[in-house]
Amino acid sequence: MLHIVFGVALTVVFFFLNILGWMHMLPLYITSPLLFVSILFTISRFNHRKTFKGF
């Protein structure tokens, strides 16, 4: 559960940085991959908890 909360917090922070990138305060080629990786991490952690762990 902590990984999901951490991933959502990272997504919010990197989304804010991406908005700054759209306003040309930060380069988009840095902020866009960071946002993509944080969303990917959050989705993978959310999907990983539903896997079969054995008997």
C-alpha positions as protocol buffer text, in pm:
chain_id: "A"
residue {
  index: 1
  type: MET
  ca { x: 0 y: 0 z: 0 }
}
residue {
  index: 2
  type: LEU
  ca { x: 289 y: 235 z: 73 }
}
residue {
  index: 3
  type: HIS
  ca { x: 422 y: 190 z: -282 }
}
residue {
  index: 4
  type: ILE
  ca { x: 90 y: 301 z: -430 }
}
residue {
  index: 5
  type: VAL
  ca { x: 75 y: 613 z: -211 }
}
residue {
  index: 6
  type: PHE
  ca { x: 438 y: 690 z: -298 }
}
residue {
  index: 7
  type: GLY
  ca { x: 365 y: 644 z: -669 }
}
residue {
  index: 8
  type: VAL
  ca { x: 61 y: 871 z: -659 }
}
residue {
  index: 9
  type: ALA
  ca { x: 259 y: 1139 z: -473 }
}
residue {
  index: 10
  type: LEU
  ca { x: 537 y: 1118 z: -733 }
}
residue {
  index: 11
  type: THR
  ca { x: 282 y: 1143 z: -1013 }
}
residue {
  index: 12
  type: VAL
  ca { x: 135 y: 1460 z: -864 }
}
residue {
  index: 13
  type: VAL
  ca { x: 478 y: 1618 z: -817 }
}
residue {
  index: 14
  type: PHE
  ca { x: 593 y: 1531 z: -1168 }
}
residue {
  index: 15
  type: PHE
  ca { x: 262 y: 1651 z: -1313 }
}
residue {
  index: 16
  type: PHE
  ca { x: 326 y: 1988 z: -1150 }
}
residue {
  index: 17
  type: LEU
  ca { x: 678 y: 1988 z: -1296 }
}
residue {
  index: 18
  type: ASN
  ca { x: 531 y: 1903 z: -1636 }
}
residue {
  index: 19
  type: ILE
  ca { x: 298 y: 2202 z: -1612 }
}
residue {
  index: 20
  type: LEU
  ca { x: 606 y: 2415 z: -1546 }
}
residue {
  index: 21
  type: GLY
  ca { x: 756 y: 2259 z: -1856 }
}
residue {
  index: 22
  type: TRP
  ca { x: 452 y: 2362 z: -2060 }
}
residue {
  index: 23
  type: MET
  ca { x: 508 y: 2718 z: -1936 }
}
residue {
  index: 24
  type: HIS
  ca { x: 871 y: 2696 z: -2060 }
}
residue {
  index: 25
  type: MET
  ca { x: 1018 y: 2721 z: -1710 }
}
residue {
  index: 26
  type: LEU
  ca { x: 1165 y: 2369 z: -1727 }
}
residue {
  index: 27
  type: PRO
  ca { x: 1260 y: 2166 z: -2034 }
}
residue {
  index: 28
  type: LEU
  ca { x: 986 y: 1929 z: -2149 }
}
residue {
  index: 29
  type: TYR
  ca { x: 1236 y: 1662 z: -2254 }
}
residue {
  index: 30
  type: ILE
  ca { x: 1318 y: 1617 z: -1884 }
}
residue {
  index: 31
  type: THR
  ca { x: 974 y: 1654 z: -1726 }
}
residue {
  index: 32
  type: SER
  ca { x: 776 y: 1439 z: -1969 }
}
residue {
  index: 33
  type: PRO
  ca { x: 979 y: 1117 z: -1921 }
}
residue {
  index: 34
  type: LEU
  ca { x: 971 y: 1168 z: -1543 }
}
residue {
  index: 35
  type: LEU
  ca { x: 591 y: 1191 z: -1552 }
}
residue {
  index: 36
  type: PHE
  ca { x: 570 y: 884 z: -1776 }
}
residue {
  index: 37
  type: VAL
  ca { x: 796 y: 678 z: -1547 }
}
residue {
  index: 38
  type: SER
  ca { x: 601 y: 780 z: -1236 }
}
residue {
  index: 39
  type: ILE
  ca { x: 269 y: 683 z: -1397 }
}
residue {
  index: 40
  type: LEU
  ca { x: 422 y: 356 z: -1516 }
}
residue {
  index: 41
  type: PHE
  ca { x: 555 y: 283 z: -1165 }
}
residue {
  index: 42
  type: THR
  ca { x: 217 y: 357 z: -1006 }
}
residue {
  index: 43
  type: ILE
  ca { x: 26 y: 135 z: -1250 }
}
residue {
  index: 44
  type: SER
  ca { x: 275 y: -150 z: -1218 }
}
residue {
  index: 45
  type: ARG
  ca { x: 261 y: -139 z: -836 }
}
residue {
  index: 46
  type: PHE
  ca { x: -120 y: -132 z: -847 }
}
residue {
  index: 47
  type: ASN
  ca { x: -132 y: -433 z: -1079 }
}
residue {
  index: 48
  type: HIS
  ca { x: 140 y: -627 z: -897 }
}
residue {
  index: 49
  type: ARG
  ca { x: -60 y: -666 z: -576 }
}
residue {
  index: 50
  type: LYS
  ca { x: -323 y: -879 z: -756 }
}
residue {
  index: 51
  type: THR
  ca { x: -79 y: -1150 z: -865 }
}
residue {
  index: 52
  type: PHE
  ca { x: -101 y: -1508 z: -748 }
}
residue {
  index: 53
  type: LYS
  ca { x: 153 y: -1571 z: -470 }
}
residue {
  index: 54
  type: GLY
  ca { x: 110 y: -1945 z: -435 }
}
residue {
  index: 55
  type: PHE
  ca { x: -46 y: -2178 z: -184 }
}
